[in-house]
Amino acid sequence: MTQSSQYDLRLSSRMARLGTETAFEVLAKAKALEAQGKNIIHVEIGEPDFDTPSNVVEAAVDALHHGWTHYGPSAGLPQLRKTIADYIGRTRSIEVSPDEVVVVPGGKPIIFYTMLSLIDEGDEVIYPNPGFPIYESMINYVGGKAVPIQLREERDFTLDVNELAGLITPHTKLIILNSPQNPTGGVMPRTDIEKVAEIIGDRNIMVLSDEIYSRLLFEGEPFSIASIPGMKERTIILDGFSKTYAMTGWRMGYGVMRTDLATQMTRLMTNSNSCTASFTQMAGIAAITGDQSPVGHMCAEFKHRSEVFVAGLNKIKGFSCRQPKGAFYTFPNITKTGWKSKPLADALLEQAGVAALSGTSFGEFGEGYLRFSVANSLENLQEALVRLDKWTKQNL
Ligand SMILES: Cc1ncc(COP(=O)(O)O)c(C=O)c1O
């Protein structure tokens, strides 16, 4: 509803440049249909359907009872920063000190703070497209120039390093990598990551390496560009708790970066959030240092579900889908349906009761695709397939 007032709302001009994450809008639309009595299968939102491991929940409750209910340092509690530094150091084979860690409410603020702290008007940022929509939104918001690099299906949705080389100009200030990737489930091979570092060479270009799905990799070991000699000081690693430990609603993530940049991001934290909730940070220590078997279980389950779901999608008229290599998304090609992505996603929600996302929610190069999350039970995923099959048979 629009507010009527004698006073015009005089928004800042930059608000017109802000994008969105459509998943939240489709979720709201699906909920509204449910309120009218419709049955909807939710395959739109990107969050694990598992519960947060019980040791983490218990640690938070314990922390609440022990007074971890006050402000803490803006960069995060020293004990959590140390835990994260050890964890990232161990898993990326690099030396990380606690003052290179900034704890923030979710992974998203690291994207925001990276743009705010590094990007001036006209600075170029190369980012994956289709990709997590907040990258493009934030680049535009701060007045940067968004330079998409297309992820192509025939390359299993990994970027073409030669194409990347052609996009770099003297104005390039930041390159965003995301592997395993949202929305395609693509994973950059180690050799490609090494080539990206080679192409950057000794140029003063920063890399935002979004590794939030690094523990949801179906085969092999994750590899970070920060592990390549000479790259650590030019890399901001984004990671967090949302996806790894099914903690999306807790709002806790972090960035690992050189200390001079960490100081600046800490200033942004002081100005915006003051700090991440203290008791959740105590639970974060339990998450990283506790039993890791729930993470392995969740990853195996997502792999299995995506195999079942992709096999089912490939039987549906007009759909063809590659097997994702990580995360919990499938990204079928729907061009043979003859429909554009957005109207198809809308029709599937309204007529078939399946809430999926249009590929264009992830940028212009997402046209021709839909994203289905497999973060739902196998039973519901099977039901989604039945509904898709029925709808396509009736409508195509
Ligand atoms: C690629 C990517 N980066 C960052 C995030 C942000 O995660 P968080 O919920 O921790 O803010 C998401 C969430 O969907 C994501 O898919």
The ligand as an SDF file (V2000), in Angstrom:
LIG
                    3D

 16 16  0  0  0  0  0  0  0  0999 V2000
   26.3730  -16.8410   -2.5830 C   0  0  0  0  0  0  0  0  0  0  0  0
   25.8270  -16.3190   -1.3110 C   0  0  0  0  0  0  0  0  0  0  0  0
   26.5650  -15.4470   -0.5850 N   0  0  0  0  0  0  0  0  0  0  0  0
   26.1210  -14.9340    0.5590 C   0  0  0  0  0  0  0  0  0  0  0  0
   24.8840  -15.2700    1.0580 C   0  0  0  0  0  0  0  0  0  0  0  0
   24.4160  -14.6110    2.3190 C   0  0  0  0  0  0  0  0  0  0  0  0
   24.2630  -15.4600    3.3690 O   0  0  0  0  0  0  0  0  0  0  0  0
   23.6910  -14.9750    4.7710 P   0  0  0  0  0  0  0  0  0  0  0  0
   22.3080  -15.5240    4.8690 O   0  0  0  0  0  0  0  0  0  0  0  0
   24.6250  -15.5600    5.7840 O   0  0  0  0  0  0  0  0  0  0  0  0
   23.7000  -13.4970    4.7980 O   0  0  0  0  0  0  0  0  0  0  0  0
   24.0720  -16.1660    0.3410 C   0  0  0  0  0  0  0  0  0  0  0  0
   22.7220  -16.5080    0.8250 C   0  0  0  0  0  0  0  0  0  0  0  0
   21.8600  -17.0080    0.1390 O   0  0  0  0  0  0  0  0  0  0  0  0
   24.5600  -16.7080   -0.8620 C   0  0  0  0  0  0  0  0  0  0  0  0
   23.8370  -17.5630   -1.5900 O   0  0  0  0  0  0  0  0  0  0  0  0
  1  2  1  0
  2  3  1  0
  2 15  2  0
  3  4  2  0
  4  5  1  0
  5  6  1  0
  5 12  2  0
  6  7  1  0
  7  8  1  0
  8  9  2  0
  8 10  1  0
  8 11  1  0
 12 13  1  0
 12 15  1  0
 13 14  2  0
 15 16  1  0
M  END
$$$$
